C-alpha cells in the first residue's frame, strides 16, 4: 500500500480520535483499510481515505464506526486488575463517602470500557462494599468509542472467557448462569449506563458527565493508544469531569511525565492514584511516577565512592522528578563518564531507564550501582519493582527478601511481599508481613509519608493496611 496514503489515514485517525498507530501496528491498519475497501467496492486506498475524510468522526457515523470496530483492540475481563480494585474498595470508596451528604449518589466513570466487564466489576465491587457498610446509591457509567462493544456491554451476557482471571466465590451471586452464558443480574445492570463516546470530543450528548460531579474515573489502557497531544487534551477533559477531591486511576505508567497542577499523586503499594485538588499547593503538583519516586542516599559508600554528588547531579534529579527522563539520562551518563564509581548516579540512571520502559538497561545500571555500593537497599528494591513490571515474581521475591536481610525495618518490602504472598494463597505469610509493616508504621509520626508511597500519610497507610488485614 502506498506509504503516503497510509500516513494520511494515520494522521486523519489521530486528528479525529487521538488514536496513534505505532510502526509495528501499520500492517494491521493496512489489513483494515483493505477489508473496508473491499466492502465498499473501492479499488484504490485513496478513495477510502477520501470517504473517511469527507465524514466527521461521530459515534453515530456507520463508516467511521466500521473502521474503528476493526481497528481498536478489545481485551478485557472481570476483575482484571485486582490490585487496583483493592485500593478502590479499601481506600477510595471510604474516602469518597466521607465527603458525601446523606442521600447523595456515588458517581463512577469507566473510560474505554470495551464490552463492559470492567464497568460491571466496579459496580459489583461497590455493591459489595455498600451491603457490608452502608446503603448509598451508586451510579456507574461506561463509555467507549466502539459502538459494537457498547451494545454487547448493554446486553450484559458473557461467556467463560470473560472470567479468565478466576472466579471469586462472591461473584457467582451477581450472575444468572445458564449452560454457556453468564448474565449480569438486573440489580447491577440498573446501576450501570453505557454510552458510545469519542472522549477526545468531550462528553457531547452525555450531559451528566459535563457537570463535574464524578467521584472516580477509571481510564486504564486507554492513553497508551493516544498521541501526546490527544493524551493531554483527554486528561484535561477527565479532570474537568471530576468533582473536587475526585479520583482518577490510569494504567500504571500511562500519564508519566505529565503533571497537571490540579492533580496530586498518591502512591499505594498496589497502584498509583491521582486526586483532583481544590487549590494548588506546593505539594500537589508532583509529577506522576511510573514505578515509584527515587530514593537517593549517600550512606554506605564503597570502592572510593564520591562522598558528595557533583553539582550536575541535582540537575539530573530535578529533571527526573519532573518526568524528563530522557534528559536526565543524558546528564547522568555525562556524570558517570567523569565519576565511574558514582553509585547514586547509576541508581538514578536505572530509575530513569526503568520509567522509560528500558528494563534491561535499567537492570544493568542497577547492577553497576550495587557493584560500587553492595549495601544499597534502594537498588535492590528497584530491581524488585522492575521484576514485578516484567512479571518475574520469583525474582521480585528474591530481591525483596534481600532488602529485608540488609534492612529488616524496610516497610515497603514488607508490604510488597504481603501482596505476593496473598496472590499465591499464602495468607498467613501475607498477614505476618502486613503486621510487621503496621508495627513499624506505628512508630512513625502519623502525618509524614514514606517513600515510595508519596501522597499518602503514615496514618492513612495504617488505616489502609488495617482494612486489608482486618486487624
HELIX and SHEET records of a PDB file:
HELIX    1   1 UNK A    3  UNK A   17  1                                  15    
HELIX    2   2 UNK A   23  UNK A   25  5                                   3    
HELIX    3   3 UNK A   26  UNK A   40  1                                  15    
HELIX    4   4 UNK A   45  UNK A   53  1                                   9    
HELIX    5   5 UNK A   62  UNK A   71  1                                  10    
HELIX    6   6 UNK A   82  UNK A   87  1                                   6    
HELIX    7   7 UNK A   88  UNK A   92  3                                   5    
HELIX    8   8 UNK A   93  UNK A   98  1                                   6    
HELIX    9   9 UNK A  117  UNK A  132  1                                  16    
HELIX   10  10 UNK A  147  UNK A  155  1                                   9    
HELIX   11  11 UNK A  160  UNK A  163  5                                   4    
HELIX   12  12 UNK A  169  UNK A  174  5                                   6    
HELIX   13  13 UNK A  186  UNK A  189  1                                   4    
HELIX   14  14 UNK A  199  UNK A  201  5                                   3    
HELIX   15  15 UNK A  207  UNK A  210  5                                   4    
HELIX   16  16 UNK A  223  UNK A  225  5                                   3    
HELIX   17  17 UNK A  228  UNK A  241  1                                  14    
HELIX   18  18 UNK A  311  UNK A  321  1                                  11    
HELIX   19  19 UNK A  325  UNK A  338  1                                  14    
HELIX   20  20 UNK A  343  UNK A  355  1                                  13    
HELIX   21  21 UNK A  359  UNK A  372  1                                  14    
HELIX   22  22 UNK A  377  UNK A  389  1                                  13    
HELIX   23  23 UNK A  393  UNK A  406  1                                  14    
HELIX   24  24 UNK A  411  UNK A  423  1                                  13    
HELIX   25  25 UNK A  427  UNK A  441  1                                  15    
HELIX   26  26 UNK A  458  UNK A  469  1                                  12    
SHEET    1   A 7 UNK A 192  UNK A 196  0                                        
SHEET    2   A 7 UNK A 138  UNK A 144  1                                        
SHEET    3   A 7 UNK A 106  UNK A 111  1                                        
SHEET    4   A 7 UNK A 214  UNK A 219  1                                        
SHEET    5   A 7 UNK A 242  UNK A 250  1                                        
SHEET    6   A 7 UNK A 272  UNK A 276 -1                                        
SHEET    7   A 7 UNK A 263  UNK A 267 -1                                        
SHEET    1   B 3 UNK A 157  UNK A 158  0                                        
SHEET    2   B 3 UNK A 182  UNK A 184 -1                                        
SHEET    3   B 3 UNK A 175  UNK A 177 -1                                        
END                                                                             
